[in-house]
Amino acid sequence: MTTAKILIIDDEPSIHTVLSAYLNAEGYDFRSANDGRAGLALALSYQPDIIVLDVMLPEMDGLEVLANLRRGSSVYVIMLTARSEETDKIVGLSVGADDYLTKPFSPRELIARIKAALRRLQNTTSADQGNILNFKNVRIDTGARRVWVSEKNIDLTSIEFDLLLTLAQHQGMVLTREQLLEKVWGYNYFGDSRVVDVHIGHIRQKLGLDSVIETVRGVGYRFEDK
């Protein structure tokens, strides 16, 4: 098994110092950048498995870095924000972040999320290479990690694909936000479950089929495409 590659993009020296100690202890291969422009260049050359990306950065802010990355990469991105306002978190997720943490944060919590994301990525790599799920409007190839709607290929991020696949594998069942967080993100999530809502919104928009993923008010979501 290859060593996981982690990239930290943050302009606070104390963040680099603390996270370096934790990442070294876990045996990860990691790199660091102090500004957005350098971070984007390093992300493209280093090809990390996970990027920890601060929103407020010199040269190029984190949202612009992420927008540039998402033009051709589905790398798992955990955003860091110094602000706790709901809009700040949602904007980051809307641009394409997979998860977020609000500063100040526990380094142990960040490492736990990194480990969970790596487990999910490892499970993805070892998934069945030939399983195709066919529904009325949607077709999902679990091995190639591709989705079609009426023979049109739909471009989903890694987390969006896993979220759609989890719902599709439980067609007709209602899954709560907490269940989806555990199944897709891979850890017991004690923060804002809005992260699920935002990604569901992205999937609906890309599929163009609002009715395929139903909202069960006060409970969660259900995939229904018969």
C-alpha positions in Angstrom: 0.0 0.0 0.0 1.4 3.4 -1.0 1.9 6.2 1.6 -1.0 8.7 1.6 -0.1 12.1 0.3 -1.4 15.1 2.1 -1.2 18.8 1.1 -1.7 21.6 3.6 -2.4 25.1 2.2 -2.5 27.6 5.0 -0.8 30.9 5.8 -0.5 30.4 9.6 2.9 29.0 10.7 1.4 27.6 13.9 -1.0 25.4 11.8 1.9 24.0 9.8 3.9 23.3 12.9 1.2 21.4 14.7 -0.1 19.5 11.7 3.4 18.6 10.7 3.9 16.8 14.0 0.6 14.9 13.7 1.2 14.0 10.0 4.7 12.8 10.8 3.5 10.7 13.6 1.0 9.0 11.3 3.7 8.4 8.7 2.0 10.4 5.9 3.9 11.9 3.0 3.0 15.6 3.1 3.8 19.0 1.6 2.9 22.5 2.7 2.2 25.8 1.0 1.8 29.3 2.6 -0.3 31.0 -0.1 -3.0 30.1 -2.6 -1.0 30.5 -5.8 1.8 28.3 -4.6 -0.7 25.9 -3.1 -2.5 25.5 -6.4 0.8 24.9 -8.3 1.9 22.3 -5.7 -1.5 20.6 -5.8 -1.1 20.1 -9.6 2.5 18.8 -9.4 2.3 16.8 -6.2 -1.0 15.2 -6.9 -2.1 14.6 -3.3 -4.8 12.3 -2.0 -6.2 14.9 0.3 -5.9 18.7 0.5 -6.5 20.7 3.6 -7.2 24.2 2.3 -7.7 27.4 4.2 -10.3 29.9 2.9 -8.4 33.1 3.7 -5.1 33.0 1.9 -2.7 35.6 0.4 -2.1 35.8 -3.4 -5.2 33.6 -4.2 -8.0 32.8 -1.7 -9.0 29.2 -1.0 -12.3 29.4 -2.9 -10.4 30.5 -6.0 -7.9 27.7 -5.5 -10.7 25.2 -5.2 -12.5 26.5 -8.2 -9.4 26.0 -10.3 -8.8 22.6 -8.9 -12.3 21.4 -9.7 -11.9 22.2 -13.4 -10.0 18.9 -13.7 -9.6 17.2 -10.3 -11.8 15.4 -7.9 -9.2 15.3 -5.1 -10.7 15.2 -1.6 -10.7 18.7 -0.1 -11.2 19.6 3.5 -11.7 23.4 3.9 -10.6 25.4 6.9 -12.4 28.6 7.8 -11.8 31.1 10.5 -15.4 32.2 10.5 -18.3 30.3 11.9 -21.1 31.9 9.8 -23.3 29.5 7.9 -22.7 31.3 4.6 -19.0 30.9 4.8 -19.3 27.2 5.1 -21.9 26.8 2.4 -19.9 28.9 -0.1 -16.9 26.6 0.3 -19.1 23.5 -0.1 -20.8 25.1 -3.1 -17.5 25.6 -4.9 -16.7 21.9 -4.5 -15.2 21.2 -1.0 -15.9 17.7 0.3 -15.8 18.6 4.0 -14.9 21.6 6.2 -13.7 22.5 9.7 -14.1 25.8 11.5 -11.0 27.3 13.2 -10.0 26.9 15.9 -10.1 23.1 15.4 -8.7 20.1 17.1 -5.8 18.6 15.2 -7.0 15.1 16.3 -10.3 15.8 14.7 -8.7 16.8 11.5 -6.5 13.7 11.5 -9.6 11.5 12.2 -11.3 13.0 9.2 -8.2 12.5 7.0 -8.1 8.9 8.1 -11.8 8.4 7.3 -11.4 10.0 3.9 -8.4 7.7 3.1 -10.4 4.7 4.2 -13.2 5.7 1.8 -10.8 6.3 -1.0 -9.1 2.9 -0.4 -12.5 1.2 -0.4 -13.3 3.0 -3.6 -10.2 1.7 -5.3 -10.9 -1.9 -4.3 -14.6 -1.7 -5.3 -16.2 -4.2 -7.7 -15.0 -3.4 -11.2 -17.9 -4.7 -13.1 -21.1 -3.8 -11.2 -23.6 -1.7 -13.1 -26.8 -0.4 -11.5 -29.5 0.2 -14.0 -32.6 2.3 -13.1 -35.3 3.9 -15.1 -33.4 7.2 -15.8 -30.0 6.6 -14.1 -27.2 4.2 -14.8 -24.3 3.8 -12.4 -21.0 2.0 -13.1 -19.5 1.4 -9.7 -16.1 0.3 -11.1 -15.6 3.1 -13.6 -17.3 5.5 -11.2 -19.4 6.9 -14.0 -23.1 8.0 -14.1 -25.4 8.4 -17.0 -28.8 10.0 -17.3 -30.6 8.9 -20.5 -27.2 8.0 -22.0 -25.6 11.4 -21.1 -22.5 11.1 -19.0 -22.8 13.2 -15.8 -19.7 14.6 -14.2 -19.8 14.1 -10.4 -17.1 14.8 -7.8 -15.9 11.8 -5.8 -18.1 12.6 -2.8 -21.1 13.3 -5.0 -20.7 9.9 -6.7 -20.4 8.1 -3.4 -23.5 9.9 -2.0 -25.6 9.0 -5.0 -24.3 5.4 -5.1 -25.2 5.0 -1.4 -28.7 6.3 -1.9 -29.1 4.2 -5.1 -28.0 1.0 -3.3 -30.7 1.6 -0.8 -33.4 2.4 -3.3 -36.8 3.0 -1.7 -35.3 3.4 1.8 -35.1 6.6 3.7 -31.5 7.4 4.9 -31.1 10.1 7.5 -28.4 12.7 7.2 -26.5 11.1 10.1 -26.6 7.7 8.3 -25.3 9.3 5.1 -22.5 11.1 6.9 -21.4 7.8 8.5 -21.7 5.7 5.3 -20.2 8.3 2.9 -17.9 10.5 4.9 -17.0 7.6 7.1 -17.0 9.0 10.6 -19.4 10.0 13.4 -20.1 13.6 12.4 -20.9 16.0 15.2 -21.0 19.2 13.2 -23.5 20.7 10.8 -25.3 18.1 8.7 -25.9 20.8 6.1 -22.9 19.3 4.3 -25.3 16.5 3.1 -27.9 19.0 1.9 -25.5 21.0 -0.1 -24.1 17.9 -1.9 -27.6 16.6 -2.6 -28.4 19.9 -4.2 -25.4 19.6 -6.4 -26.3 16.0 -7.5 -29.9 17.1 -8.3 -28.7 20.0 -10.4 -26.3 17.8 -12.3 -28.7 15.0 -12.9 -31.5 17.3 -13.8 -33.9 15.0 -12.1 -35.2 16.6 -8.9 -37.6 13.7 -8.2 -35.0 10.9 -8.3 -33.7 12.0 -4.8 -36.7 12.7 -2.6 -36.5 14.8 0.5 -38.4 13.2 3.4 -39.0 16.2 5.5 -37.6 16.0 9.0 -35.9 12.6 8.3 -33.6 12.5 5.3 -33.4 11.4 1.7 -34.7 8.6 -0.5 -33.6 7.5 -4.0 -36.5 6.3 -6.2 -36.1 5.8 -9.9 -38.3 2.9 -11.0 
